[in-house]
């Protein structure tokens, strides 16, 4: 197979042998792919500087099997470097995609969502605004991958969520009314916060806190318990916010 100038983002890269890289890239038509970038770590290689995360690229490759061979890389557009807390937030997106996407499984809508979310993070006016961007990315990513959340009705009865009630969100079922004395099998969350997340609002700190706690539990079902490096980076780059 030969592919020329496919739009792509680098999700992850690691050293391979003396002068090469293994690159995990995300493309709209081919999904997540593995590439061997031969010789790019040599001193005069221009490809090494281009093969950076969060930078829109045009990649060309050949081959078949688990790993393709990178033949060319070009910058698709100029973007400012991502630094600080924004870097940690964008790196979090990459970690989620690395754990949730299978290789060679195309997800064009997820690619567009990722591209838009990178831009939204860098243009967010405050840490709270970034938190909202991340929660909506998590929700929409799960939806696109077939793991959409039940947010606006009760799991058992199908009744519309009551904004004034408290619920227990059971990961395998959905929200059920919280009953005093019953052992909870999921995180507690207010009906108001459930509806806010369902409507893509998340306009207040309480709904952001509730949604963050909920999404961590839900995502753990799919990505496992291995700690995310981006959370450590985020804590180092930015003081704890009110939504922690």
C-alpha positions as YAML, in Angstrom:
chain: A
units: angstrom
residues:
- id: 1
  name: UNK
  ca: [0.00, 0.00, 0.00]
- id: 2
  name: UNK
  ca: [1.19, 3.51, -0.81]
- id: 3
  name: UNK
  ca: [-0.42, 6.62, 0.67]
- id: 4
  name: UNK
  ca: [0.59, 10.17, -0.21]
- id: 5
  name: UNK
  ca: [0.09, 13.36, 1.80]
- id: 6
  name: UNK
  ca: [-2.56, 12.14, 4.22]
- id: 7
  name: UNK
  ca: [-3.59, 14.71, 6.88]
- id: 8
  name: UNK
  ca: [-2.40, 13.49, 10.26]
- id: 9
  name: UNK
  ca: [-1.42, 14.27, 13.83]
- id: 10
  name: UNK
  ca: [1.27, 12.52, 15.86]
- id: 11
  name: UNK
  ca: [-0.21, 10.89, 18.96]
- id: 12
  name: UNK
  ca: [2.99, 9.36, 20.31]
- id: 13
  name: UNK
  ca: [6.60, 8.78, 19.30]
- id: 14
  name: UNK
  ca: [9.45, 6.75, 20.73]
- id: 15
  name: UNK
  ca: [13.05, 6.06, 19.82]
- id: 16
  name: UNK
  ca: [13.72, 3.01, 17.68]
- id: 17
  name: UNK
  ca: [17.19, 1.60, 17.18]
- id: 18
  name: UNK
  ca: [20.02, 4.10, 16.73]
- id: 19
  name: UNK
  ca: [18.47, 6.80, 14.57]
- id: 20
  name: UNK
  ca: [14.80, 6.02, 13.94]
- id: 21
  name: UNK
  ca: [11.40, 6.53, 15.54]
- id: 22
  name: UNK
  ca: [8.22, 4.54, 15.98]
- id: 23
  name: UNK
  ca: [5.41, 7.05, 15.40]
- id: 24
  name: UNK
  ca: [1.75, 6.53, 16.28]
- id: 25
  name: UNK
  ca: [-0.23, 8.86, 14.01]
- id: 26
  name: UNK
  ca: [-3.94, 9.61, 13.68]
- id: 27
  name: UNK
  ca: [-5.44, 10.17, 10.23]
- id: 28
  name: UNK
  ca: [-9.02, 10.76, 9.04]
- id: 29
  name: UNK
  ca: [-9.07, 8.00, 6.39]
- id: 30
  name: UNK
  ca: [-6.93, 5.31, 8.00]
- id: 31
  name: UNK
  ca: [-7.43, 5.95, 11.70]
- id: 32
  name: UNK
  ca: [-4.56, 5.34, 14.07]
- id: 33
  name: UNK
  ca: [-1.50, 3.91, 12.32]
- id: 34
  name: UNK
  ca: [2.00, 2.85, 13.32]
- id: 35
  name: UNK
  ca: [4.95, 4.15, 11.30]
- id: 36
  name: UNK
  ca: [8.67, 3.51, 11.26]
- id: 37
  name: UNK
  ca: [10.43, 6.81, 10.60]
- id: 38
  name: UNK
  ca: [13.89, 5.66, 9.56]
- id: 39
  name: UNK
  ca: [16.92, 7.84, 10.17]
- id: 40
  name: UNK
  ca: [14.94, 10.86, 11.36]
- id: 41
  name: UNK
  ca: [17.00, 11.26, 14.55]
- id: 42
  name: UNK
  ca: [20.18, 11.93, 12.60]
- id: 43
  name: UNK
  ca: [21.56, 15.44, 13.17]
- id: 44
  name: UNK
  ca: [20.63, 16.88, 9.77]
- id: 45
  name: UNK
  ca: [17.16, 15.33, 9.52]
- id: 46
  name: UNK
  ca: [14.36, 17.88, 9.10]
- id: 47
  name: UNK
  ca: [11.67, 15.25, 9.66]
- id: 48
  name: UNK
  ca: [12.42, 14.94, 13.37]
- id: 49
  name: UNK
  ca: [11.48, 18.57, 14.00]
- id: 50
  name: UNK
  ca: [8.22, 18.12, 12.08]
- id: 51
  name: UNK
  ca: [7.13, 14.88, 13.76]
- id: 52
  name: UNK
  ca: [5.79, 16.59, 16.88]
- id: 53
  name: UNK
  ca: [2.47, 16.17, 18.66]
- id: 54
  name: UNK
  ca: [-0.38, 18.65, 18.10]
- id: 55
  name: UNK
  ca: [1.00, 19.87, 14.78]
- id: 56
  name: UNK
  ca: [-1.11, 19.30, 11.62]
- id: 57
  name: UNK
  ca: [0.94, 17.28, 9.17]
- id: 58
  name: UNK
  ca: [0.78, 15.63, 5.77]
- id: 59
  name: UNK
  ca: [2.25, 12.13, 5.93]
- id: 60
  name: UNK
  ca: [3.19, 9.69, 3.18]
- id: 61
  name: UNK
  ca: [3.95, 6.02, 3.76]
- id: 62
  name: UNK
  ca: [4.24, 2.60, 2.17]
- id: 63
  name: UNK
  ca: [4.04, -0.99, 3.32]
- id: 64
  name: UNK
  ca: [1.65, -3.37, 5.00]
- id: 65
  name: UNK
  ca: [1.16, -5.08, 8.34]
- id: 66
  name: UNK
  ca: [1.51, -3.62, 11.84]
- id: 67
  name: UNK
  ca: [4.03, -0.91, 10.97]
- id: 68
  name: UNK
  ca: [4.24, 1.11, 7.77]
- id: 69
  name: UNK
  ca: [7.33, 2.93, 6.55]
- id: 70
  name: UNK
  ca: [7.19, 6.73, 6.60]
- id: 71
  name: UNK
  ca: [8.39, 8.15, 3.29]
- id: 72
  name: UNK
  ca: [7.65, 11.86, 3.65]
- id: 73
  name: UNK
  ca: [6.33, 14.43, 6.12]
- id: 74
  name: UNK
  ca: [5.25, 18.01, 5.49]
- id: 75
  name: UNK
  ca: [3.75, 20.68, 7.72]
- id: 76
  name: UNK
  ca: [0.09, 21.14, 6.83]
- id: 77
  name: UNK
  ca: [-0.27, 24.48, 8.58]
- id: 78
  name: UNK
  ca: [1.65, 26.69, 10.96]
- id: 79
  name: UNK
  ca: [0.57, 26.48, 14.59]
- id: 80
  name: UNK
  ca: [2.04, 28.04, 17.70]
- id: 81
  name: UNK
  ca: [3.80, 25.59, 20.04]
- id: 82
  name: UNK
  ca: [1.60, 24.14, 22.77]
- id: 83
  name: UNK
  ca: [3.09, 24.80, 26.22]
- id: 84
  name: UNK
  ca: [2.30, 24.60, 29.92]
- id: 85
  name: UNK
  ca: [-1.12, 23.47, 31.06]
- id: 86
  name: UNK
  ca: [-2.38, 23.52, 27.47]
- id: 87
  name: UNK
  ca: [0.29, 20.94, 26.63]
- id: 88
  name: UNK
  ca: [-0.90, 18.69, 29.45]
- id: 89
  name: UNK
  ca: [-4.52, 19.02, 28.30]
- id: 90
  name: UNK
  ca: [-3.66, 18.23, 24.68]
- id: 91
  name: UNK
  ca: [-1.46, 15.34, 25.78]
- id: 92
  name: UNK
  ca: [-4.48, 14.00, 27.67]
- id: 93
  name: UNK
  ca: [-6.42, 13.84, 24.40]
- id: 94
  name: UNK
  ca: [-3.58, 11.85, 22.86]
- id: 95
  name: UNK
  ca: [-3.49, 9.40, 25.75]
- id: 96
  name: UNK
  ca: [-7.22, 8.78, 25.46]
- id: 97
  name: UNK
  ca: [-6.96, 8.15, 21.73]
- id: 98
  name: UNK
  ca: [-3.98, 5.83, 22.17]
- id: 99
  name: UNK
  ca: [-5.94, 3.70, 24.64]
- id: 100
  name: UNK
  ca: [-9.34, 3.80, 22.97]
- id: 101
  name: UNK
  ca: [-8.54, 3.56, 19.25]
- id: 102
  name: UNK
  ca: [-7.49, 0.36, 17.53]
- id: 103
  name: UNK
  ca: [-4.95, 0.60, 14.72]
- id: 104
  name: UNK
  ca: [-6.23, 0.86, 11.15]
- id: 105
  name: UNK
  ca: [-9.80, 1.63, 12.22]
- id: 106
  name: UNK
  ca: [-10.94, 4.87, 10.57]
- id: 107
  name: UNK
  ca: [-12.94, 7.40, 12.61]
- id: 108
  name: UNK
  ca: [-13.31, 10.57, 10.55]
- id: 109
  name: UNK
  ca: [-15.68, 12.19, 13.05]
- id: 110
  name: UNK
  ca: [-13.26, 11.51, 15.89]
- id: 111
  name: UNK
  ca: [-10.45, 13.05, 13.83]
- id: 112
  name: UNK
  ca: [-12.51, 16.22, 13.33]
- id: 113
  name: UNK
  ca: [-13.45, 16.25, 17.01]
- id: 114
  name: UNK
  ca: [-9.79, 15.95, 17.99]
- id: 115
  name: UNK
  ca: [-8.72, 18.71, 15.61]
- id: 116
  name: UNK
  ca: [-11.44, 21.06, 16.88]
- id: 117
  name: UNK
  ca: [-10.65, 20.27, 20.51]
- id: 118
  name: UNK
  ca: [-6.95, 21.06, 20.09]
- id: 119
  name: UNK
  ca: [-7.94, 24.47, 18.76]
- id: 120
  name: UNK
  ca: [-10.49, 25.01, 21.53]
- id: 121
  name: UNK
  ca: [-7.94, 24.22, 24.26]
- id: 122
  name: UNK
  ca: [-5.46, 26.74, 22.90]
- id: 123
  name: UNK
  ca: [-8.11, 29.45, 22.61]
- id: 124
  name: UNK
  ca: [-9.76, 28.79, 26.00]
- id: 125
  name: UNK
  ca: [-9.89, 31.94, 28.08]
- id: 126
  name: UNK
  ca: [-9.48, 30.28, 31.49]
- id: 127
  name: UNK
  ca: [-8.76, 26.96, 33.23]
- id: 128
  name: UNK
  ca: [-12.51, 26.54, 33.78]
- id: 129
  name: UNK
  ca: [-13.12, 26.95, 30.05]
- id: 130
  name: UNK
  ca: [-10.49, 24.29, 29.35]
- id: 131
  name: UNK
  ca: [-12.19, 21.91, 31.79]
- id: 132
  name: UNK
  ca: [-15.44, 22.32, 29.88]
- id: 133
  name: UNK
  ca: [-13.69, 21.60, 26.58]
- id: 134
  name: UNK
  ca: [-12.18, 18.40, 27.99]
- id: 135
  name: UNK
  ca: [-15.46, 17.10, 29.44]
- id: 136
  name: UNK
  ca: [-17.28, 17.63, 26.15]
- id: 137
  name: UNK
  ca: [-14.46, 15.90, 24.27]
- id: 138
  name: UNK
  ca: [-14.71, 12.88, 26.57]
- id: 139
  name: UNK
  ca: [-18.46, 12.69, 26.16]
- id: 140
  name: UNK
  ca: [-18.42, 13.08, 22.37]
- id: 141
  name: UNK
  ca: [-15.49, 10.68, 21.95]
- id: 142
  name: UNK
  ca: [-17.37, 7.92, 23.79]
- id: 143
  name: UNK
  ca: [-20.45, 8.67, 21.71]
- id: 144
  name: UNK
  ca: [-18.54, 8.35, 18.43]
- id: 145
  name: UNK
  ca: [-16.96, 5.07, 19.53]
- id: 146
  name: UNK
  ca: [-20.31, 3.53, 20.41]
- id: 147
  name: UNK
  ca: [-20.11, 4.01, 24.18]
- id: 148
  name: UNK
  ca: [-22.55, 6.91, 24.48]
- id: 149
  name: UNK
  ca: [-23.81, 7.84, 27.94]
- id: 150
  name: UNK
  ca: [-27.40, 7.86, 29.13]
- id: 151
  name: UNK
  ca: [-27.73, 11.33, 30.65]
- id: 152
  name: UNK
  ca: [-31.28, 12.63, 30.28]
- id: 153
  name: UNK
  ca: [-33.42, 9.73, 31.54]
- id: 154
  name: UNK
  ca: [-33.38, 7.17, 34.34]
- id: 155
  name: UNK
  ca: [-31.93, 3.75, 33.55]
- id: 156
  name: UNK
  ca: [-34.74, 1.72, 35.14]
- id: 157
  name: UNK
  ca: [-37.87, 3.66, 34.25]
- id: 158
  name: UNK
  ca: [-36.93, 5.85, 31.29]
- id: 159
  name: UNK
  ca: [-38.32, 8.86, 33.13]
- id: 160
  name: UNK
  ca: [-36.77, 12.23, 32.37]
- id: 161
  name: UNK
  ca: [-34.02, 13.24, 34.80]
- id: 162
  name: UNK
  ca: [-35.24, 15.58, 37.53]
- id: 163
  name: UNK
  ca: [-32.89, 18.53, 37.96]
- id: 164
  name: UNK
  ca: [-33.71, 18.68, 41.69]
- id: 165
  name: UNK
  ca: [-32.91, 15.02, 42.43]
- id: 166
  name: UNK
  ca: [-29.69, 13.21, 43.26]
- id: 167
  name: UNK
  ca: [-28.64, 10.16, 41.26]
- id: 168
  name: UNK
  ca: [-26.16, 7.32, 41.36]
- id: 169
  name: UNK
  ca: [-24.61, 6.73, 37.95]
- id: 170
  name: UNK
  ca: [-24.00, 3.01, 37.43]
- id: 171
  name: UNK
  ca: [-21.40, 2.70, 34.63]
- id: 172
  name: UNK
  ca: [-23.00, -0.31, 32.96]
- id: 173
  name: UNK
  ca: [-26.57, 0.99, 33.20]
- id: 174
  name: UNK
  ca: [-26.89, 4.72, 33.68]
- id: 175
  name: UNK
  ca: [-28.44, 7.02, 36.29]
- id: 176
  name: UNK
  ca: [-30.73, 5.66, 39.00]
- id: 177
  name: UNK
  ca: [-32.30, 7.72, 41.81]
- id: 178
  name: UNK
  ca: [-30.14, 7.84, 44.92]
- id: 179
  name: UNK
  ca: [-31.82, 6.04, 47.80]
- id: 180
  name: UNK
  ca: [-30.72, 6.57, 51.39]
- id: 181
  name: UNK
  ca: [-29.32, 3.38, 52.88]
- id: 182
  name: UNK
  ca: [-28.64, 1.71, 49.52]
- id: 183
  name: UNK
  ca: [-25.00, 1.01, 48.73]
- id: 184
  name: UNK
  ca: [-24.00, 3.10, 45.72]
- id: 185
  name: UNK
  ca: [-22.46, 1.25, 42.76]
- id: 186
  name: UNK
  ca: [-21.28, 4.39, 40.99]
- id: 187
  name: UNK
  ca: [-20.56, 8.08, 41.54]
- id: 188
  name: UNK
  ca: [-23.22, 10.41, 42.89]
- id: 189
  name: UNK
  ca: [-24.30, 13.24, 40.62]
- id: 190
  name: UNK
  ca: [-27.08, 15.79, 40.67]
- id: 191
  name: UNK
  ca: [-29.85, 15.74, 38.12]
- id: 192
  name: UNK
  ca: [-28.95, 19.31, 37.24]
- id: 193
  name: UNK
  ca: [-25.38, 18.29, 36.37]
- id: 194
  name: UNK
  ca: [-26.58, 15.32, 34.30]
- id: 195
  name: UNK
  ca: [-28.83, 17.58, 32.26]
- id: 196
  name: UNK
  ca: [-26.08, 20.17, 31.91]
- id: 197
  name: UNK
  ca: [-23.73, 17.54, 30.47]
- id: 198
  name: UNK
  ca: [-26.47, 16.14, 28.23]
- id: 199
  name: UNK
  ca: [-27.06, 19.62, 26.78]
- id: 200
  name: UNK
  ca: [-23.32, 20.41, 26.40]
- id: 201
  name: UNK
  ca: [-23.69, 23.36, 28.77]
- id: 202
  name: UNK
  ca: [-21.45, 22.86, 31.84]
- id: 203
  name: UNK
  ca: [-21.68, 26.56, 32.59]
- id: 204
  name: UNK
  ca: [-21.08, 26.37, 36.36]
- id: 205
  name: UNK
  ca: [-18.38, 24.97, 38.60]
- id: 206
  name: UNK
  ca: [-20.64, 22.41, 40.30]
- id: 207
  name: UNK
  ca: [-21.65, 20.76, 37.03]
- id: 208
  name: UNK
  ca: [-17.99, 20.73, 35.96]
- id: 209
  name: UNK
  ca: [-16.94, 19.03, 39.22]
- id: 210
  name: UNK
  ca: [-19.73, 16.47, 38.96]
- id: 211
  name: UNK
  ca: [-19.03, 15.77, 35.30]
- id: 212
  name: UNK
  ca: [-15.31, 15.36, 35.86]
- id: 213
  name: UNK
  ca: [-15.90, 12.83, 38.63]
- id: 214
  name: UNK
  ca: [-18.44, 10.97, 36.47]
- id: 215
  name: UNK
  ca: [-16.25, 10.86, 33.37]
- id: 216
  name: UNK
  ca: [-13.25, 9.54, 35.30]
- id: 217
  name: UNK
  ca: [-15.30, 6.57, 36.49]
- id: 218
  name: UNK
  ca: [-16.81, 5.92, 33.06]
- id: 219
  name: UNK
  ca: [-13.50, 6.18, 31.21]
- id: 220
  name: UNK
  ca: [-11.84, 3.79, 33.65]
- id: 221
  name: UNK
  ca: [-14.17, 1.10, 32.32]
- id: 222
  name: UNK
  ca: [-12.56, 1.46, 28.88]
- id: 223
  name: UNK
  ca: [-8.98, 2.60, 29.44]
- id: 224
  name: UNK
  ca: [-8.16, 0.65, 32.60]
- id: 225
  name: UNK
  ca: [-6.52, 1.72, 35.84]
- id: 226
  name: UNK
  ca: [-3.04, 2.54, 34.55]
- id: 227
  name: UNK
  ca: [-2.34, 6.16, 35.56]
- id: 228
  name: UNK
  ca: [-2.36, 8.81, 32.85]
- id: 229
  name: UNK
  ca: [0.88, 10.77, 32.52]
- id: 230
  name: UNK
  ca: [-1.04, 13.85, 31.41]
- id: 231
  name: UNK
  ca: [-2.64, 14.22, 34.85]
- id: 232
  name: UNK
  ca: [0.78, 14.44, 36.46]
- id: 233
  name: UNK
  ca: [1.85, 17.00, 33.85]
- id: 234
  name: UNK
  ca: [-1.33, 18.99, 34.41]
- id: 235
  name: UNK
  ca: [-0.81, 19.12, 38.19]
- id: 236
  name: UNK
  ca: [2.75, 20.33, 37.67]
- id: 237
  name: UNK
  ca: [1.77, 23.00, 35.14]
- id: 238
  name: UNK
  ca: [-1.28, 24.48, 36.82]
- id: 239
  name: UNK
  ca: [-2.41, 24.92, 40.43]
- id: 240
  name: UNK
  ca: [-5.45, 22.93, 41.47]
- id: 241
  name: UNK
  ca: [-8.67, 24.46, 40.13]
- id: 242
  name: UNK
  ca: [-12.09, 24.62, 41.70]
- id: 243
  name: UNK
  ca: [-13.24, 21.72, 39.52]
- id: 244
  name: UNK
  ca: [-10.67, 19.26, 40.91]
...
